[in-house]
Each structure stands twice: as C-alpha cells, then as structure tokens.
Amino acid sequence: MTSPTRSADFETLTLAAEPGEPRIARITLNRPERLNAINAALPGELRRAVERAEADDSVHVIVLAGAGRAFCAGYDLQDFGGGLAEHPCQQEKQPWEPTEDYAAMKRYTEDYMALWRCRKPTIAMVHGVALAGGSDIAMCCDLLVMADEAKIGYPPVRVWGCPTTAMWTYRVGPMRAKQLMFTGDMIDGRTAAAWGLATASASGEQLAATTLALARRIAGVPRSHLAMHKMVVNQAMLTMGLEQTQMFATLFDGITRHNPEGLWFRRQAQAHGFKSAVHWRDSGRAIPEGDEARALIAQLESQRPAR
C-alpha cells in the first residue's frame, strides 16, 4: 500500500502496509480490551478495509490479525446479548420478526465474506482464540495460520447460535464438521493443521514469521494469476452450494436465538451474567428445552425488575 490508513478512518480495526512489504496489507482487529469481540461497527468496517486493500494495485495479499491477546472472541455479548436493548438481530419485542433478523445477520455474513470474495488472497493469523463469530471471520479467509495453542470453534452451537458462514463443512468435511457442531468443542492450532483447517500451525513466537513467510511467497505471484486461481476454487465451492447453505444457516441462527432454548439462555445471561450462562452451556450439563425452558423463562422474567 502506498501509505498506512489512518486509525481515525476506522473505529474497530487498522489497515496498513506490512513494514517493508508493500505487496502485503495488514488488517488488524483493534478492540484488544474486548478480545476484539464483534460490535455493530466491526463487520462493515472489515468489509471497507478489505475493499480498500483490494483496490490498491500495490497489494497482492492481505493478512488479517488481531491486536492484544486474541484474534477474535466472537460477538460482544455485552453489546448484543446482556441487556434489554433492541437489536435488529436480537429483538426483545414479541412476536419476533424473522425477516429483520435475517437481514441483519445476512449483512454481517456478507461483510465477512468480503474476505472470501476479494480477488486477492487473504490469510488469517490466529492467536489466542477465534470463537463463534470470530471463527466465521477466520474461515472466510482463504488460508489460516494458527498458533499451536490457539483455539478455534463455535461453542454457541450448544445453544443460541448457528455459524452463518457455514464454512465448517467446506473446510474440514462433513464428519468433522458434525463433530464440532454437535459438541461445540474447540480445537487447537495443531489439530486444525492436522485436519486441514489451518494451512500451518506454529509456536506463538514463530506465528508472525510463519505467516509472513507464506504471505511473501504468495506476494511474488502476479495479481491477475492470484485472482484467477482464487476464482476457480471459489467457483467450486459455489457449485457445491455454499450460498444456499449460508441462507439456511443464517435462518437457523435466528431460530436458535429466539426459540425457547435460545430465549432461556438469554434470560439466564440477563439474570445471572453471561459467565454463568456460558458455564452452563459449555459444561455438558443438559440445556433446558421445550416446556422446561418455557417454565424457567417465566421464572426468570418474573424476577426481572420492571423497565
């Protein structure tokens, strides 16, 4: 890139040329105090940053990283889940309006998919965690390089979520995708590399160097060749039904957040804090469903202070 993008241009990330590497652009998610969790502004800013790097003829490859202790811890639950605020994708009003929810979540998904649609190769450099929506972002990149001890996964599949990008099947195959979607388990960088999800894993100390070496190798290829090769592979995924699968996944994501089980999780978080709700979700303890969930919702709502 001809010059780094001013931080003032974005609230949630930075965009700059890799030092000494004009053919490599670096996008850095930059909410380290929240483990780069996704707020309402981040998806659109990510798309704009990708489009800006794509439009720069000096850039051949884009590296996406996270500032601080993690790549991205998923959606910021303080913003999207903990309170009683209205959000297009999480309404307190009843009845739930699914088309509004779908439109909002589909827009976020399309923002992340800018990494996939971009004519230039994109590499996610994952350290710490890439969880829930953070894993969606990472897997919209063409390649992943992970720290050995980093974790990637989608724990909300146990309750209150469905990966809207639907990338797991395309990245690890049906059986392993089902294993992760049925359990909500996370895998580390070594396992991700062994499964073919990550291009490589490296120690934390070597993660940046390993990623930069891959980016440099790619950056030497003409932009037109990179674009054509990416389009060929992407077209194969489209032929396999990626867009239709994402439509179903985005619809199902809304259902998981508004059915009795999803509403119970939200009420549990509002009453007792998200740490309590997440601990229940991830512990393996049976999650209330059906009439049991409805009874607990009524109990939690009766205890809630009037607005």
C-alpha positions in Angstrom: 0.0 0.0 0.0 1.2 3.5 -0.7 0.7 4.6 2.9 -0.9 3.3 6.1 -4.5 4.0 6.6 -5.1 6.4 9.5 -6.5 4.8 12.6 -9.1 7.6 12.6 -10.6 6.1 9.4 -11.8 3.1 11.4 -13.0 2.6 15.0 -12.6 -1.2 15.3 -9.5 -2.0 13.2 -6.4 -0.7 11.4 -5.2 -1.1 7.9 -1.6 -0.6 6.9 1.2 -1.9 4.7 3.3 -4.6 6.3 6.5 -2.9 7.3 9.0 -3.2 4.5 6.5 -5.3 2.5 4.5 -3.1 0.1 2.8 -6.0 -1.5 1.3 -7.2 1.8 -1.5 -5.4 3.5 -2.2 -6.0 7.2 -5.7 -5.6 8.7 -5.7 -5.7 12.5 -8.8 -6.1 14.5 -8.3 -3.5 17.2 -10.5 -3.9 20.2 -8.0 -5.6 22.4 -9.8 -4.6 25.6 -12.7 -6.8 24.5 -10.5 -9.5 22.9 -11.5 -8.0 19.5 -15.1 -9.0 20.0 -17.5 -8.1 17.3 -19.6 -5.0 17.9 -22.1 -3.4 15.5 -19.5 -1.4 13.7 -16.8 -4.1 13.1 -18.4 -6.2 10.2 -18.9 -3.1 8.0 -15.5 -1.7 8.8 -13.9 -5.0 7.9 -15.6 -5.1 4.5 -14.5 -1.5 3.8 -10.9 -2.3 4.8 -10.8 -5.3 2.6 -12.2 -3.4 -0.3 -9.7 -0.6 0.2 -6.8 -3.1 0.2 -8.3 -4.8 -2.9 -8.4 -1.5 -4.8 -4.7 -0.8 -4.1 -2.7 -2.2 -7.1 0.4 -2.5 -5.0 -1.2 -5.1 -2.7 -1.0 -8.7 -3.7 -2.1 -10.4 -0.4 -3.9 -9.4 2.8 -3.1 -10.7 6.3 -5.8 -10.4 8.9 -4.7 -10.4 12.6 -6.0 -9.4 16.0 -4.4 -7.0 18.5 -3.7 -8.0 22.0 -4.4 -11.4 23.5 -6.7 -12.9 20.9 -7.7 -12.9 17.2 -11.5 -12.5 18.0 -13.6 -13.8 20.8 -16.9 -13.7 18.8 -19.8 -11.3 19.1 -19.5 -8.9 22.0 -22.2 -10.2 24.3 -22.2 -7.0 26.4 -23.3 -5.3 23.2 -25.6 -7.9 21.6 -26.8 -10.1 24.4 -26.6 -9.0 28.0 -29.1 -6.2 28.3 -32.6 -5.5 27.2 -31.6 -3.2 24.3 -33.2 -3.7 20.9 -31.0 -5.0 18.1 -32.1 -5.9 14.5 -30.7 -9.4 15.1 -31.8 -9.9 18.7 -35.2 -8.4 19.5 -36.9 -8.1 22.9 -40.1 -7.3 21.2 -42.6 -10.0 20.6 -43.5 -11.5 18.3 -40.1 -12.0 16.8 -39.8 -10.6 13.2 -37.5 -13.2 11.5 -37.1 -11.2 8.3 -35.5 -8.3 10.2 -33.2 -10.7 12.0 -32.2 -12.5 8.7 -31.5 -9.2 7.0 -29.2 -8.1 9.8 -27.3 -11.3 10.2 -27.1 -11.8 6.4 -25.5 -8.4 6.1 -22.9 -9.3 8.7 -22.2 -12.6 6.9 -21.7 -10.7 3.6 -19.4 -8.3 5.3 -17.2 -11.2 6.5 -17.4 -12.9 3.0 -15.7 -9.8 1.6 -12.5 -11.7 2.6 -13.6 -14.7 0.5 -14.9 -12.7 -2.5 -11.8 -10.4 -2.6 -9.7 -11.1 -5.7 -6.6 -11.1 -3.6 -5.6 -14.0 -1.3 -6.4 -13.4 2.4 -4.7 -15.1 5.3 -6.0 -15.2 8.9 -3.2 -15.2 11.5 -4.9 -16.7 14.6 -3.6 -16.4 18.1 -5.4 -16.8 21.4 -8.9 -17.6 20.3 -11.1 -17.4 17.2 -14.5 -18.2 18.7 -18.1 -18.1 17.4 -18.3 -15.1 15.0 -14.6 -14.9 15.3 -14.2 -18.3 13.7 -16.6 -17.2 10.9 -14.3 -14.3 10.2 -11.2 -16.5 10.2 -12.7 -19.1 7.9 -13.8 -16.6 5.4 -10.1 -16.0 4.8 -8.5 -18.2 2.1 -5.8 -19.5 4.4 -5.3 -19.8 8.2 -2.1 -19.9 10.1 -2.6 -20.6 13.8 -0.6 -20.6 16.9 -0.1 -24.1 18.3 -2.1 -23.4 21.4 -4.7 -21.1 19.8 -8.3 -22.3 19.9 -10.9 -22.2 17.2 -14.5 -23.3 17.5 -18.2 -22.3 17.7 -19.4 -23.1 21.3 -22.8 -21.4 20.8 -23.9 -24.3 18.7 -24.9 -25.9 22.0 -27.5 -23.2 22.4 -28.0 -19.7 20.9 -26.2 -19.9 17.7 -25.5 -21.4 14.2 -22.4 -20.4 12.2 -23.9 -18.2 9.5 -21.0 -18.5 7.1 -21.5 -22.3 7.1 -17.8 -22.7 6.4 -17.1 -25.7 8.6 -18.2 -28.4 6.2 -16.3 -26.8 3.3 -13.1 -26.5 5.4 -13.0 -29.8 7.4 -15.5 -32.1 5.7 -18.9 -33.4 6.8 -17.9 -35.8 9.6 -15.6 -33.4 11.5 -18.0 -30.5 10.9 -20.7 -32.6 12.5 -18.5 -33.5 15.4 -17.8 -29.8 16.2 -21.4 -28.7 15.5 -22.8 -31.4 17.7 -20.5 -30.7 20.7 -19.5 -27.0 20.5 -15.9 -28.2 21.2 -12.9 -26.1 20.2 -9.7 -27.4 18.6 -6.2 -26.1 18.9 -3.8 -25.0 16.1 -2.0 -28.3 15.9 -5.3 -30.2 15.4 -6.6 -27.6 13.0 -3.4 -28.1 10.9 -3.7 -31.9 11.1 -7.4 -31.7 10.0 -6.5 -29.3 7.1 -8.4 -26.4 8.5 -5.2 -24.4 9.1 -2.5 -24.2 6.5 0.1 -24.4 9.3 0.5 -24.0 13.0 3.5 -22.6 14.8 4.6 -21.7 18.2 3.4 -18.3 19.5 6.9 -16.9 19.0 7.0 -18.1 15.4 3.4 -17.4 14.3 4.1 -13.9 12.8 7.3 -15.2 11.0 5.5 -18.2 9.6 2.5 -16.2 8.4 4.8 -13.5 6.8 6.8 -16.2 5.0 3.6 -17.6 3.5 2.4 -14.1 2.6 5.8 -13.3 0.9 5.7 -16.5 -1.1 2.2 -15.5 -2.4 3.0 -11.9 -2.9 5.6 -12.8 -5.6 2.8 -14.1 -7.9 1.2 -11.7 -10.4 -2.1 -10.3 -9.1 -4.0 -11.5 -12.2 -2.9 -15.1 -11.6 -3.8 -15.0 -7.9 -7.3 -13.7 -8.8 -7.9 -16.4 -11.4 -6.8 -19.2 -9.2 -8.9 -17.9 -6.3 -11.9 -17.6 -8.6 -11.5 -21.2 -9.8 -11.5 -22.6 -6.2 -14.3 -20.3 -5.1 -16.5 -21.3 -8.0 -16.1 -25.0 -7.0 -17.4 -24.1 -3.5 -20.3 -22.1 -5.1 -21.2 -25.1 -7.3 -21.3 -27.2 -4.1 -24.0 -24.9 -2.8 -22.2 -22.5 -0.5 -24.6 -19.6 -0.9 -27.7 -21.8 -0.4 -26.1 -23.3 2.7 -25.4 -19.9 4.1 -29.0 -18.9 3.6 -30.2 -21.9 5.7 -27.5 -21.3 8.3 -28.5 -17.6 8.7 -32.2 -18.5 9.1 -31.4 -21.2 11.6 -29.1 -18.9 13.6 -32.1 -16.6 14.1 -34.3 -19.5 15.2 -31.7 -20.7 17.7 -31.7 -17.3 19.4 -35.5 -17.0 19.5 -36.8 -20.5 20.2 -37.5 -21.5 23.9 -33.9 -22.8 24.4 -32.3 -19.7 23.0 -34.6 -17.4 24.9 -33.8 -19.3 28.1 -30.1 -18.8 27.5 -30.6 -15.0 27.0 -32.8 -14.7 30.1 -30.2 -16.8 32.2 -27.5 -14.4 31.0 -29.5 -11.3 31.8 -30.4 -12.6 35.3 -27.1 -14.1 36.3 -24.5 -12.8 33.9 -23.1 -14.3 30.7 -20.3 -16.2 32.6 -23.0 -18.2 34.4 -24.9 -18.9 31.2 -21.8 -19.8 29.2 -20.5 -22.0 32.0 -23.8 -24.0 32.0 -23.7 -24.1 28.2 -20.2 -25.4 27.9 -20.1 -27.7 31.0 -22.0 -30.5 29.3 -24.9 -30.0 31.7 -28.3 -30.6 29.9 -29.7 -27.4 28.5 -33.3 -26.8 29.3 -35.6 -27.3 26.3 -39.3 -27.2 25.4 -41.7 -26.8 28.4 -38.8 -26.9 30.9 -37.2 -23.9 29.1 -40.5 -22.0 29.0 -41.0 -22.5 32.7 -37.6 -21.2 33.5 -38.1 -18.2 31.2 -41.3 -17.4 33.1 -39.5 -17.7 36.4 -36.6 -15.5 35.3 -38.9 -12.9 33.8 -40.9 -12.7 37.0 -37.8 -11.9 38.9 -36.6 -9.2 36.5 -37.0 -5.6 37.6 -39.6 -3.7 35.6 -38.2 -1.4 32.8 
